[in-house]
Amino acid sequence: MTMNQEGYPVFKGLQKPLEFMGIRGRFLTLAAAAIGVSFVSFIAFSIVLGKLAGFIAMLVTAVVGQAVIYVKQRGGLHNKKRSKGIYVYKKLRRDM
């Protein structure tokens, strides 16, 4: 908390960007989803094929999830599709 000019305390939020084990901001949700999917894949494969197959499926889904997160993270927190070219929009509104 800091004091502004009038003397009122002002909360400025996090001073540093949110990061946990090298995963930043919004990608923490994707990491949690990847962990959940790997756990579910372990259960499903261990029921159907056995514990070893379940463990291998869990490792594969966790590694794929981690790779997807790190690839997306390199694009930035606010990456957007930027189409190149000029687009002309006709009939943006109907004439009455």
Protein Blocks (a to p, Z undefined) as FASTA:
>chain_A
ZZdfkopacdebjfbdcdeehiahjlmmmmmmmmmmmmmmmmmmmmmnojklmmmmmmmm
mmmmmmmmmmmmmnojkbccddedddddehkbccZZ
